[in-house]
């Protein structure tokens, strides 16, 4: 029996589908950035213990980024990817079954 409640339909269209889109986009972006990291051997260019990245943050008020924090971000991306791809990608397929705009 289909759900016809207007409030439920509006919630799914306004909240559930967009959040599925965003989560799927984050997954694909995470894979893209992780692949670039390894393809460009960024681990050797931003080695653990490598210090602060001289990206101008000190002069413009942003928090500094270190080689360690860059590596840790890659680790978090891998955690996200692994979680969504676990159990034959069950969580990923849940998102993709609802997502409309999954490209980053």
C-alpha positions as CSV (number, residue, x, y, z in Angstrom):
1,X,0.0,0.0,0.0
2,X,1.6,3.3,-1.0
3,X,2.1,6.1,1.5
4,X,-0.1,9.1,0.4
5,X,0.3,11.3,3.5
6,X,1.3,14.8,2.0
7,X,3.5,15.5,5.0
8,X,5.4,12.2,4.6
9,X,5.7,12.8,0.8
10,X,7.0,16.3,1.4
11,X,9.5,15.1,4.0
12,X,10.9,12.4,1.7
13,X,11.2,14.9,-1.2
14,X,12.6,17.8,0.8
15,X,14.8,15.9,3.3
16,X,15.4,12.2,2.6
17,X,16.3,12.4,-1.1
18,X,18.6,15.4,-0.7
19,X,20.5,13.8,2.2
20,X,20.9,10.6,0.2
21,X,22.3,12.7,-2.6
22,X,24.8,14.5,-0.3
23,X,25.9,11.2,1.3
24,X,26.4,9.6,-2.1
25,X,28.3,12.7,-3.4
26,X,30.6,12.5,-0.3
27,X,31.3,8.9,-1.0
28,X,32.3,9.5,-4.6
29,X,34.3,12.6,-3.7
30,X,36.1,10.5,-1.0
31,X,37.0,7.9,-3.5
32,X,38.2,10.5,-5.9
33,X,40.4,12.3,-3.4
34,X,41.8,9.0,-2.0
35,X,42.7,7.9,-5.5
36,X,44.4,11.2,-6.3
37,X,46.4,10.8,-3.0
38,X,47.8,7.5,-4.0
39,X,48.2,8.3,-7.8
40,X,50.2,11.3,-6.9
41,X,52.2,9.7,-4.1
42,X,51.1,12.4,-1.7
43,X,52.1,10.2,1.3
44,X,55.7,10.8,0.4
45,X,55.1,14.5,-0.2
46,X,53.2,14.9,3.1
47,X,55.0,12.4,5.3
48,X,53.8,11.7,8.9
49,X,55.8,14.1,11.1
50,X,56.4,16.3,8.1
51,X,55.4,19.5,9.8
52,X,53.1,22.4,8.9
53,X,52.1,22.9,5.3
54,X,53.1,26.4,4.2
55,X,49.8,27.3,2.5
56,X,49.5,30.8,3.8
57,X,47.1,29.9,6.6
58,X,49.2,31.8,9.2
59,X,48.6,35.1,7.3
60,X,44.9,34.7,6.6
61,X,43.5,33.4,9.8
62,X,42.8,29.7,8.8
63,X,43.9,26.9,11.1
64,X,47.2,25.4,10.0
65,X,47.2,22.1,8.3
66,X,50.0,19.6,8.9
67,X,51.3,16.7,6.9
68,X,49.9,14.5,9.8
69,X,46.4,16.1,9.6
70,X,46.3,15.6,5.8
71,X,47.2,11.9,6.3
72,X,44.5,11.6,8.9
73,X,41.9,13.1,6.6
74,X,42.8,10.4,4.0
75,X,42.4,7.8,6.8
76,X,38.9,9.2,7.6
77,X,38.0,9.1,3.9
78,X,39.1,5.4,3.8
79,X,37.0,4.7,6.9
80,X,34.0,6.2,5.2
81,X,34.6,4.3,1.9
82,X,35.2,1.0,3.8
83,X,32.0,1.5,5.9
84,X,29.8,2.1,2.9
85,X,31.4,-0.7,0.9
86,X,31.2,-3.3,3.7
87,X,28.8,-6.3,3.4
88,X,28.7,-6.1,-0.4
89,X,28.1,-2.3,-0.3
90,X,24.8,-2.7,1.5
91,X,24.9,0.9,3.0
92,X,26.0,2.4,-0.3
93,X,23.2,0.7,-2.2
94,X,20.7,2.0,0.4
95,X,21.9,5.6,-0.5
96,X,22.0,5.0,-4.2
97,X,18.5,3.5,-4.2
98,X,17.1,6.9,-3.1
99,X,19.7,9.4,-4.4
100,X,18.8,11.3,-7.6
101,X,22.0,13.4,-8.0
102,X,24.8,11.3,-6.7
103,X,27.7,12.8,-8.7
104,X,30.0,15.1,-6.7
